[in-house]
Protein backbone atom coordinates (compact mmCIF):
# COMPACT_ATOMS: atom_id res chain seq x y z
CA UNK A 1 0.00 0.00 0.00
CA UNK A 2 1.39 3.39 -0.94
CA UNK A 3 0.45 6.90 0.07
CA UNK A 4 0.11 10.07 -1.93
CA UNK A 5 -1.08 13.59 -1.24
CA UNK A 6 -2.21 14.68 -4.68
CA UNK A 7 -5.23 12.38 -4.73
CA UNK A 8 -4.48 11.09 -8.24
CA UNK A 9 -1.98 8.26 -8.35
CA UNK A 10 -3.38 4.71 -8.39
CA UNK A 11 -7.01 5.87 -8.22
CA UNK A 12 -9.82 5.24 -10.67
CA UNK A 13 -10.58 8.38 -12.74
CA UNK A 14 -13.95 9.10 -11.12
CA UNK A 15 -12.53 8.72 -7.63
CA UNK A 16 -9.48 10.78 -8.50
CA UNK A 17 -11.75 13.68 -9.48
CA UNK A 18 -13.54 13.58 -6.13
CA UNK A 19 -10.40 13.21 -4.04
CA UNK A 20 -8.57 15.99 -5.87
CA UNK A 21 -11.48 18.31 -5.05
CA UNK A 22 -11.43 17.44 -1.35
CA UNK A 23 -7.63 17.63 -1.05
CA UNK A 24 -7.59 21.01 -2.80
CA UNK A 25 -10.34 22.42 -0.61
CA UNK A 26 -8.58 21.42 2.63
CA UNK A 27 -5.37 22.97 1.38
CA UNK A 28 -7.06 26.21 0.34
CA UNK A 29 -9.50 26.64 3.23
CA UNK A 30 -7.62 25.11 6.16
CA UNK A 31 -4.00 25.03 5.08
CA UNK A 32 -4.08 21.27 5.73
CA UNK A 33 -2.30 18.61 3.70
CA UNK A 34 -4.51 15.55 3.29
CA UNK A 35 -2.87 12.18 2.71
CA UNK A 36 -4.80 9.71 0.57
CA UNK A 37 -3.99 6.07 1.22
CA UNK A 38 -5.08 4.11 -1.89
CA UNK A 39 -6.64 0.67 -1.79
CA UNK A 40 -5.64 -2.05 -4.21
CA UNK A 41 -8.90 -1.84 -6.17
CA UNK A 42 -8.41 1.70 -7.43
CA UNK A 43 -10.35 3.16 -4.52
CA UNK A 44 -9.07 4.60 -1.25
CA UNK A 45 -8.26 2.90 2.02
CA UNK A 46 -8.67 6.06 4.08
CA UNK A 47 -7.74 9.76 4.22
CA UNK A 48 -6.17 11.71 7.05
CA UNK A 49 -4.55 15.03 7.89
CA UNK A 50 -0.81 14.75 7.48
CA UNK A 51 1.37 15.50 10.51
CA UNK A 52 -1.39 14.98 13.11
CA UNK A 53 -2.33 11.99 15.26
CA UNK A 54 -5.03 11.42 17.87
CA UNK A 55 -3.66 9.97 21.11
CA UNK A 56 -5.21 8.48 24.23
CA UNK A 57 -4.16 11.06 26.79
CA UNK A 58 -3.19 8.50 29.44
CA UNK A 59 -0.60 7.12 27.02
CA UNK A 60 0.69 10.47 25.74
CA UNK A 61 3.94 10.46 27.80
CA UNK A 62 4.88 7.03 26.39
CA UNK A 63 3.92 8.06 22.85
CA UNK A 64 6.12 11.15 23.10
CA UNK A 65 8.97 8.99 24.36
CA UNK A 66 8.60 6.47 21.53
CA UNK A 67 8.65 9.31 18.98
CA UNK A 68 11.67 10.97 20.57
CA UNK A 69 9.72 14.13 21.35
CA UNK A 70 10.06 16.38 24.41
CA UNK A 71 7.82 16.01 27.43
CA UNK A 72 4.31 17.48 27.20
CA UNK A 73 5.08 20.42 29.48
CA UNK A 74 8.06 21.38 27.33
CA UNK A 75 6.03 21.09 24.10
CA UNK A 76 3.18 23.19 25.46
CA UNK A 77 5.60 25.82 26.77
CA UNK A 78 7.25 26.23 23.37
CA UNK A 79 4.15 25.74 21.17
CA UNK A 80 0.79 25.44 23.00
CA UNK A 81 -1.05 24.46 19.80
CA UNK A 82 0.92 21.24 19.28
CA UNK A 83 -1.10 19.35 21.91
CA UNK A 84 -4.83 20.12 21.70
CA UNK A 85 -7.70 18.63 23.68
CA UNK A 86 -10.31 17.02 21.44
CA UNK A 87 -12.58 15.46 24.06
CA UNK A 88 -11.96 14.23 27.60
CA UNK A 89 -9.17 11.64 27.51
CA UNK A 90 -8.02 12.33 23.92
CA UNK A 91 -5.66 14.89 22.43
CA UNK A 92 -4.44 15.85 18.98
CA UNK A 93 -0.66 15.83 18.65
CA UNK A 94 1.10 17.71 15.86
CA UNK A 95 4.21 15.78 14.86
CA UNK A 96 7.71 17.00 14.12
CA UNK A 97 11.04 15.52 13.11
CA UNK A 98 12.17 12.78 13.12
CA UNK A 99 8.73 11.11 12.86
CA UNK A 100 6.76 13.88 11.17
CA UNK A 101 4.64 11.67 8.91
CA UNK A 102 1.58 9.88 10.25
CA UNK A 103 2.52 6.54 8.67
CA UNK A 104 6.00 6.50 10.23
CA UNK A 105 4.80 7.69 13.64
CA UNK A 106 1.90 5.26 13.91
CA UNK A 107 3.90 2.26 12.73
CA UNK A 108 6.39 2.99 15.49
CA UNK A 109 3.70 3.48 18.16
CA UNK A 110 1.94 0.28 17.09
CA UNK A 111 5.15 -1.71 17.30
CA UNK A 112 6.24 -0.36 20.68
CA UNK A 113 2.96 0.25 22.52
CA UNK A 114 0.22 -1.63 20.67
CA UNK A 115 -2.56 -0.74 18.25
CA UNK A 116 -5.29 1.82 18.89
CA UNK A 117 -3.33 3.95 21.32
CA UNK A 118 -2.89 6.49 18.53
CA UNK A 119 -4.68 6.88 15.20
CA UNK A 120 -4.72 9.29 12.26
CA UNK A 121 -6.88 12.39 12.31
CA UNK A 122 -9.29 10.87 9.78
CA UNK A 123 -11.28 12.77 7.15
CA UNK A 124 -15.02 12.12 7.44
CA UNK A 125 -17.28 12.99 4.52
CA UNK A 126 -20.96 13.06 3.57
CA UNK A 127 -21.37 9.33 2.99
CA UNK A 128 -18.48 8.16 0.83
CA UNK A 129 -19.17 6.53 -2.53
CA UNK A 130 -17.37 3.77 -4.44
CA UNK A 131 -14.44 3.62 -2.01
CA UNK A 132 -14.23 7.37 -2.38
CA UNK A 133 -15.65 10.39 -0.63
CA UNK A 134 -18.95 11.58 -2.03
CA UNK A 135 -22.64 10.70 -2.34
CA UNK A 136 -23.49 7.77 -4.61
CA UNK A 137 -24.44 10.19 -7.38
CA UNK A 138 -24.29 13.88 -8.12
CA UNK A 139 -27.72 15.59 -7.92
CA UNK A 140 -29.94 15.02 -10.95
CA UNK A 141 -32.48 17.32 -12.57
CA UNK A 142 -36.25 17.00 -12.11
CA UNK A 143 -39.18 18.97 -13.49
CA UNK A 144 -39.93 22.30 -11.81
CA UNK A 145 -42.62 21.90 -9.18
CA UNK A 146 -42.16 18.16 -8.72
CA UNK A 147 -43.40 16.86 -5.37
CA UNK A 148 -41.04 15.15 -2.90
CA UNK A 149 -40.58 11.38 -2.92
CA UNK A 150 -41.25 9.86 -0.43
CA UNK A 151 -44.20 12.22 -0.02
CA UNK A 152 -45.03 14.28 3.05
CA UNK A 153 -46.78 12.37 5.85
CA UNK A 154 -49.87 14.02 7.39
CA UNK A 155 -48.19 14.43 10.79
CA UNK A 156 -45.62 12.94 13.13
CA UNK A 157 -42.61 13.94 15.19
CA UNK A 158 -44.17 16.57 17.41
CA UNK A 159 -42.05 17.24 20.49
CA UNK A 160 -38.98 15.48 19.05
CA UNK A 161 -35.66 17.33 18.54
CA UNK A 162 -33.27 16.10 15.84
CA UNK A 163 -29.71 17.41 15.57
CA UNK A 164 -28.63 16.97 11.95
CA UNK A 165 -24.90 17.29 11.23
CA UNK A 166 -24.48 17.88 7.50
CA UNK A 167 -23.61 20.73 5.12
CA UNK A 168 -25.97 23.33 6.58
CA UNK A 169 -29.30 24.70 5.39
CA UNK A 170 -30.08 26.64 2.21
CA UNK A 171 -31.20 30.22 2.82
CA UNK A 172 -34.51 29.65 1.03
CA UNK A 173 -35.21 26.18 2.47
CA UNK A 174 -38.32 27.46 4.25
CA UNK A 175 -39.98 28.09 0.89
CA UNK A 176 -40.74 24.35 0.87
CA UNK A 177 -43.72 23.84 3.20
CA UNK A 178 -42.35 20.61 4.67
CA UNK A 179 -39.16 22.44 5.69
CA UNK A 180 -40.91 25.36 7.39
CA UNK A 181 -39.49 25.86 10.88
CA UNK A 182 -36.30 23.87 10.31
CA UNK A 183 -33.49 26.01 11.70
CA UNK A 184 -29.73 26.28 11.83
CA UNK A 185 -27.56 26.09 14.90
CA UNK A 186 -25.65 29.27 14.03
CA UNK A 187 -27.06 32.01 11.80
CA UNK A 188 -23.73 32.59 10.01
CA UNK A 189 -21.78 29.34 10.23
CA UNK A 190 -24.56 26.92 9.32
CA UNK A 191 -25.99 28.53 6.19
CA UNK A 192 -25.37 26.64 2.94
CA UNK A 193 -23.29 27.83 1.23
CA UNK A 194 -21.68 30.12 3.77
CA UNK A 195 -21.50 32.94 1.21
CA UNK A 196 -24.57 33.55 -1.00
CA UNK A 197 -24.42 32.00 -4.47
CA UNK A 198 -23.76 34.42 -7.32
CA UNK A 199 -24.36 34.51 -11.06
CA UNK A 200 -27.38 34.37 -13.34
CA UNK A 201 -28.41 31.65 -12.87
CA UNK A 202 -26.56 31.19 -9.56
CA UNK A 203 -23.66 28.73 -9.64
CA UNK A 204 -24.32 25.82 -7.24
CA UNK A 205 -21.05 24.57 -5.64
CA UNK A 206 -20.45 20.84 -5.06
CA UNK A 207 -22.21 19.45 -1.94
CA UNK A 208 -24.40 22.55 -1.65
CA UNK A 209 -27.96 21.55 -0.79
CA UNK A 210 -26.99 18.18 0.68
CA UNK A 211 -28.04 19.10 4.22
CA UNK A 212 -31.29 20.65 2.99
CA UNK A 213 -32.14 17.54 0.95
CA UNK A 214 -31.48 15.30 3.97
CA UNK A 215 -33.56 17.53 6.28
CA UNK A 216 -36.32 17.50 3.66
CA UNK A 217 -36.47 13.71 3.54
CA UNK A 218 -36.58 13.53 7.35
CA UNK A 219 -39.33 16.17 7.52
CA UNK A 220 -41.41 14.27 4.96
CA UNK A 221 -41.51 11.33 7.39
CA UNK A 222 -41.86 13.48 10.54
CA UNK A 223 -43.26 16.87 9.44
CA UNK A 224 -43.77 18.12 13.02
CA UNK A 225 -40.27 17.32 14.32
CA UNK A 226 -37.97 20.13 15.41
CA UNK A 227 -34.80 19.92 13.31
CA UNK A 228 -31.50 21.76 13.76
CA UNK A 229 -29.22 21.58 10.70
CA UNK A 230 -25.54 22.38 11.12
CA UNK A 231 -22.75 22.95 8.64
CA UNK A 232 -20.48 20.32 10.15
CA UNK A 233 -18.81 19.46 6.81
CA UNK A 234 -17.90 22.81 5.35
CA UNK A 235 -14.77 21.65 3.49
CA UNK A 236 -16.01 19.89 0.34
CA UNK A 237 -18.62 18.07 2.40
CA UNK A 238 -15.90 16.85 4.74
CA UNK A 239 -14.41 17.42 8.19
CA UNK A 240 -11.58 16.10 10.34
CA UNK A 241 -12.40 13.93 13.34
CA UNK A 242 -10.55 16.24 15.74
CA UNK A 243 -12.65 19.21 14.59
CA UNK A 244 -16.02 17.44 14.37
CA UNK A 245 -16.02 15.75 17.79
CA UNK A 246 -15.74 18.95 19.89
CA UNK A 247 -18.71 20.37 18.02
CA UNK A 248 -20.75 17.25 18.68
CA UNK A 249 -19.71 17.37 22.34
CA UNK A 250 -21.06 20.92 22.63
CA UNK A 251 -24.29 19.83 20.93
CA UNK A 252 -24.94 17.29 23.72
CA UNK A 253 -26.16 20.25 25.77
CA UNK A 254 -29.06 20.89 23.37
CA UNK A 255 -31.06 17.94 24.68
CA UNK A 256 -31.59 16.39 21.25
CA UNK A 257 -33.45 13.10 21.03
CA UNK A 258 -31.78 11.98 17.80
CA UNK A 259 -28.27 12.79 16.58
CA UNK A 260 -28.41 12.30 12.82
CA UNK A 261 -24.97 12.09 11.17
CA UNK A 262 -24.67 12.00 7.39
CA UNK A 263 -20.98 11.11 7.46
CA UNK A 264 -18.79 8.11 6.92
CA UNK A 265 -15.18 7.13 6.57
CA UNK A 266 -13.02 4.05 6.35
CA UNK A 267 -10.23 3.98 8.91
CA UNK A 268 -6.63 2.85 9.15
CA UNK A 269 -6.65 -0.90 9.83
CA UNK A 270 -10.47 -0.70 10.17
CA UNK A 271 -10.11 0.40 13.81
CA UNK A 272 -12.89 2.46 15.45
CA UNK A 273 -12.46 6.23 15.51
CA UNK A 274 -10.79 7.10 18.82
CA UNK A 275 -12.30 10.47 19.77
CA UNK A 276 -15.66 9.64 18.24
CA UNK A 277 -15.89 6.54 20.42
CA UNK A 278 -15.53 8.70 23.52
CA UNK A 279 -18.29 11.04 22.27
CA UNK A 280 -20.58 8.02 21.87
CA UNK A 281 -19.78 6.96 25.43
CA UNK A 282 -20.93 10.36 26.61
CA UNK A 283 -24.03 10.15 24.41
CA UNK A 284 -25.03 6.93 26.17
CA UNK A 285 -25.20 8.91 29.41
CA UNK A 286 -28.11 10.91 27.91
CA UNK A 287 -31.07 8.70 28.74
CA UNK A 288 -33.01 7.66 25.66
CA UNK A 289 -30.90 9.54 23.10
CA UNK A 290 -29.69 7.75 19.96
CA UNK A 291 -27.31 8.28 17.06
CA UNK A 292 -28.27 7.36 13.49
CA UNK A 293 -25.61 7.34 10.74
CA UNK A 294 -25.30 6.53 7.05
CA UNK A 295 -23.57 3.24 6.24
CA UNK A 296 -21.81 4.74 3.21
CA UNK A 297 -21.82 4.12 -0.52
CA UNK A 298 -18.74 2.00 -1.19
CA UNK A 299 -20.61 -1.26 -1.95
CA UNK A 300 -18.42 -3.10 0.55
CA UNK A 301 -18.66 -5.19 3.71
CA UNK A 302 -15.80 -3.23 5.18
CA UNK A 303 -16.89 -1.30 8.30
CA UNK A 304 -17.54 2.38 7.85
CA UNK A 305 -17.36 4.76 10.81
CA UNK A 306 -19.17 6.01 12.84
CA UNK A 307 -22.01 3.76 11.56
CA UNK A 308 -20.10 0.57 12.47
CA UNK A 309 -20.06 1.38 16.20
CA UNK A 310 -22.30 -1.09 17.97
CA UNK A 311 -24.56 1.55 19.53
CA UNK A 312 -25.03 3.60 16.34
CA UNK A 313 -27.95 2.72 14.05
CA UNK A 314 -26.26 2.08 10.69
CA UNK A 315 -28.53 2.63 7.68
CA UNK A 316 -27.96 1.13 4.25
CA UNK A 317 -29.91 1.84 1.07
CA UNK A 318 -32.49 -0.11 -0.92
CA UNK A 319 -32.65 0.10 -4.70
CA UNK A 320 -35.40 1.88 -6.63
CA UNK A 321 -37.86 -1.04 -6.41
CA UNK A 322 -37.36 -1.33 -2.60
CA UNK A 323 -36.93 -5.10 -2.97
CA UNK A 324 -33.16 -5.37 -2.62
CA UNK A 325 -30.00 -3.52 -1.66
CA UNK A 326 -28.89 -0.62 -3.82
CA UNK A 327 -25.73 -1.47 -5.74
CA UNK A 328 -23.79 1.37 -4.07
CA UNK A 329 -24.81 0.64 -0.47
CA UNK A 330 -22.41 -0.75 2.09
CA UNK A 331 -23.58 -3.94 3.73
CA UNK A 332 -22.65 -6.62 6.26
CA UNK A 333 -23.52 -7.57 9.83
CA UNK A 334 -22.71 -4.08 11.11
CA UNK A 335 -25.51 -2.50 9.01
CA UNK A 336 -28.65 -2.48 11.15
CA UNK A 337 -31.36 -1.63 8.64
CA UNK A 338 -31.99 -0.69 5.00
CA UNK A 339 -34.39 1.97 3.70
CA UNK A 340 -35.10 3.45 0.25
CA UNK A 341 -32.08 5.39 -1.01
CA UNK A 342 -32.21 5.34 -4.82
CA UNK A 343 -33.76 8.22 -6.82
CA UNK A 344 -35.30 10.11 -3.92
CA UNK A 345 -36.69 13.58 -4.71
CA UNK A 346 -36.54 16.52 -2.32
CA UNK A 347 -35.56 20.14 -1.76
CA UNK A 348 -32.44 21.48 -3.44
CA UNK A 349 -30.89 24.73 -4.58
CA UNK A 350 -32.03 26.85 -7.52
CA UNK A 351 -29.37 27.52 -10.12
CA UNK A 352 -26.87 25.83 -12.39
CA UNK A 353 -24.67 22.95 -11.27
CA UNK A 354 -21.60 21.78 -13.15
CA UNK A 355 -20.74 18.12 -12.63
CA UNK A 356 -17.13 17.57 -11.61
CA UNK A 357 -16.96 13.76 -11.57
CA UNK A 358 -16.48 11.56 -14.61
CA UNK A 359 -18.27 10.48 -16.79
CA UNK A 360 -20.40 13.62 -16.46
CA UNK A 361 -17.62 16.09 -15.61
CA UNK A 362 -18.33 19.45 -17.24
CA UNK A 363 -22.04 18.72 -17.81
CA UNK A 364 -24.34 21.61 -16.85
CA UNK A 365 -27.54 20.81 -14.93
CA UNK A 366 -30.33 23.30 -14.19
CA UNK A 367 -32.23 23.08 -10.91
CA UNK A 368 -35.42 24.78 -9.80
CA UNK A 369 -35.53 24.07 -6.08
CA UNK A 370 -35.85 20.26 -6.29
CA UNK A 371 -33.52 17.41 -7.23
CA UNK A 372 -33.28 13.64 -7.50
CA UNK A 373 -30.44 12.12 -5.53
CA UNK A 374 -29.19 8.68 -4.44
CA UNK A 375 -27.13 7.49 -1.50
CA UNK A 376 -27.24 6.18 2.04
CA UNK A 377 -27.22 9.88 2.96
CA UNK A 378 -30.87 9.86 1.95
CA UNK A 379 -32.01 6.46 3.21
CA UNK A 380 -30.78 7.45 6.67
CA UNK A 381 -33.25 10.33 7.25
CA UNK A 382 -36.10 7.95 6.42
CA UNK A 383 -35.11 5.92 9.47
CA UNK A 384 -34.60 8.98 11.67
CA UNK A 385 -37.96 10.33 10.53
CA UNK A 386 -39.73 7.05 11.29
CA UNK A 387 -38.21 7.00 14.78
CA UNK A 388 -39.32 10.60 15.42
CA UNK A 389 -42.84 9.86 14.14
CA UNK A 390 -43.15 6.80 16.35
CA UNK A 391 -41.95 8.71 19.39
CA UNK A 392 -44.71 11.30 19.04
CA UNK A 393 -47.32 8.61 18.48
CA UNK A 394 -46.40 6.29 21.35
CA UNK A 395 -44.66 8.46 23.96
CA UNK A 396 -41.54 6.29 23.77
CA UNK A 397 -38.10 7.84 23.97
CA UNK A 398 -35.80 7.59 20.94
CA UNK A 399 -34.04 4.47 22.16
CA UNK A 400 -37.30 2.64 22.78
CA UNK A 401 -38.85 3.73 19.49
CA UNK A 402 -35.73 2.72 17.57
CA UNK A 403 -35.69 -0.72 19.22
CA UNK A 404 -39.32 -1.32 18.27
CA UNK A 405 -38.79 -0.24 14.67
CA UNK A 406 -35.66 -2.35 14.29
CA UNK A 407 -37.61 -5.35 15.56
CA UNK A 408 -40.21 -4.62 12.89
CA UNK A 409 -37.46 -4.27 10.30
CA UNK A 410 -36.07 -7.69 11.20
CA UNK A 411 -39.54 -9.23 10.97
CA UNK A 412 -39.88 -7.97 7.39
CA UNK A 413 -36.27 -8.62 6.35
CA UNK A 414 -35.53 -9.21 2.67
CA UNK A 415 -33.48 -12.39 2.09
CA UNK A 416 -30.02 -11.53 0.83
CA UNK A 417 -30.38 -7.92 1.97
CA UNK A 418 -31.40 -7.65 5.61
CA UNK A 419 -33.83 -5.79 7.91
CA UNK A 420 -35.95 -3.23 6.05
CA UNK A 421 -37.95 -0.14 6.95
CA UNK A 422 -40.18 1.57 4.38
CA UNK A 423 -41.72 5.05 4.61
CA UNK A 424 -45.00 3.68 6.02
CA UNK A 425 -43.33 1.40 8.56
CA UNK A 426 -44.40 1.83 12.16
CA UNK A 427 -47.48 3.94 11.42
CA UNK A 428 -49.86 1.45 13.00
CA UNK A 429 -47.85 1.61 16.20
CA UNK A 430 -47.89 5.40 16.08
CA UNK A 431 -51.67 5.40 16.19
CA UNK A 432 -52.30 5.87 12.46
CA UNK A 433 -54.26 3.57 10.16
CA UNK A 434 -52.40 1.95 7.32
CA UNK A 435 -53.71 2.31 3.81
Buried (B, 14 or more C-beta within 10 A) or exposed (E): EEBBBEBBEBBBEBBBBBBBBBBBBBBEEBEBBBBBBBBEBBBBBBBBBBBBBBBBBEBBEBBBEBBEBBEBEEBBEEEEEBBBEBBEBBBBBBBBEEBEEBBEBBEBBBEEBEEBBBBBBBBBBBBBBBBBBBBBBBBBBBEEEBEBBBEBBEBBBBEBBBBBBBBBBBBEBBEBEBBEEBBBBEEEBBBBBEEEBEEEBBBBBBBBBBBBBBBBBBBBBBBBBBBBBBBBBBBBBBBBBBBBBBBBBEBBEEEBBBBBBBBBBBBBEEBBBBBBBBBBEEBEEBEEBBBBBBBBBBBBEBBBBBBBBEEBBBBBBBBEEBEBBBEBBBBBEBBBBBBBBBBBBBBBBBBBBBBBBBEBEEEEBEBBBBBBBBBBBBBBBBBBBBBBBBBBBBEBBBBBBBBBBBEBBEEEEBEEBBBBBBBBBBBEBBEBEEE
